[in-house]
Amino acid sequence: MSDSIHMPFLARNLTVKASTDSNLVGLSGTVVGETRRTIALDVGGVTKTLAKNVIKFNLDNEDDLIQGAMVCQRPEDRIHRNYRRN
């Protein structure tokens, strides 16, 4: 797991790689907001809010797949948290 998970997600490009909602797979956009349980994306000028616990995604086309359920905490808490390496 890269250090990308500890960095702020704002203004980064996010691509949904897997989801329990098949309509979200392949969705890509710029992160414009983040709360404890959601991520807001700007997709072609439209803001879409995604629940973190139903998606797996990567940031800026990196190889690491981030499980949204694993980062369901406030952004400021996520930055200092230790995660297990798979």
C-alpha positions as CSV (number, residue, x, y, z in Angstrom):
1,M,0.0,0.0,0.0
2,S,1.4,3.3,-0.9
3,D,1.4,6.5,1.2
4,S,-1.3,7.8,-1.1
5,I,-3.9,6.7,1.4
6,H,-2.5,9.1,4.0
7,M,-2.5,12.1,1.7
8,P,-5.5,14.4,1.3
9,F,-7.8,13.3,-1.5
10,L,-8.9,16.8,-2.5
11,A,-8.1,17.9,-6.1
12,R,-6.9,14.4,-7.0
13,N,-8.3,12.3,-9.8
14,L,-10.3,9.4,-8.6
15,T,-11.5,6.4,-10.6
16,V,-13.9,3.8,-9.3
17,K,-12.6,0.3,-10.1
18,A,-15.2,-1.8,-8.3
19,S,-18.5,-1.2,-6.6
20,T,-21.6,-3.0,-5.3
21,D,-23.5,-0.5,-7.6
22,S,-22.5,-1.4,-11.1
23,N,-23.4,2.0,-12.4
24,L,-20.5,3.5,-10.5
25,V,-17.8,1.3,-12.0
26,G,-15.6,3.3,-14.3
27,L,-16.8,6.7,-12.9
28,S,-13.9,9.1,-12.9
29,G,-13.5,12.7,-11.8
30,T,-11.8,15.2,-9.5
31,V,-12.3,15.0,-5.8
32,V,-14.0,18.3,-4.6
33,G,-15.1,17.2,-1.2
34,E,-14.8,14.5,1.4
35,T,-16.7,13.7,4.6
36,R,-16.5,10.7,7.0
37,R,-18.7,8.5,4.7
38,T,-18.7,10.2,1.3
39,I,-16.5,11.5,-1.5
40,A,-17.8,14.2,-3.8
41,L,-16.5,14.1,-7.4
42,D,-16.7,16.7,-10.1
43,V,-17.6,14.7,-13.2
44,G,-17.8,17.0,-16.2
45,G,-19.1,19.9,-14.3
46,V,-21.6,17.8,-12.3
47,T,-20.9,17.0,-8.7
48,K,-21.6,13.4,-7.8
49,T,-21.5,12.1,-4.2
50,L,-20.4,8.6,-3.6
51,A,-20.6,6.5,-0.5
52,K,-17.1,5.3,0.5
53,N,-18.3,1.9,1.8
54,V,-19.6,0.7,-1.6
55,I,-16.5,1.6,-3.8
56,K,-13.0,0.5,-4.4
57,F,-11.0,3.1,-6.2
58,N,-7.5,4.4,-7.2
59,L,-6.1,7.9,-7.1
60,D,-4.3,9.6,-10.0
61,N,-4.0,6.3,-11.9
62,E,-1.8,4.7,-9.3
63,D,-1.7,0.9,-9.1
64,D,-2.9,0.6,-5.5
65,L,-6.6,-0.2,-5.1
66,I,-8.1,1.6,-2.1
67,Q,-11.1,0.0,-0.4
68,G,-13.5,2.8,0.5
69,A,-14.8,1.0,3.6
70,M,-11.2,1.1,5.0
71,V,-11.1,4.9,4.8
72,C,-14.5,5.6,6.4
73,Q,-13.3,8.2,8.8
74,R,-12.8,11.9,8.8
75,P,-10.1,13.0,6.4
76,E,-8.0,14.6,9.1
77,D,-8.1,11.4,11.1
78,R,-7.2,9.2,8.1
79,I,-3.9,11.1,7.5
80,H,-2.5,10.0,10.9
81,R,-3.9,6.5,11.0
82,N,-1.8,3.3,10.5
83,Y,-3.1,0.8,8.0
84,R,-2.3,-2.9,7.6
85,R,-0.3,-3.8,4.6
86,N,-1.9,-6.5,2.5
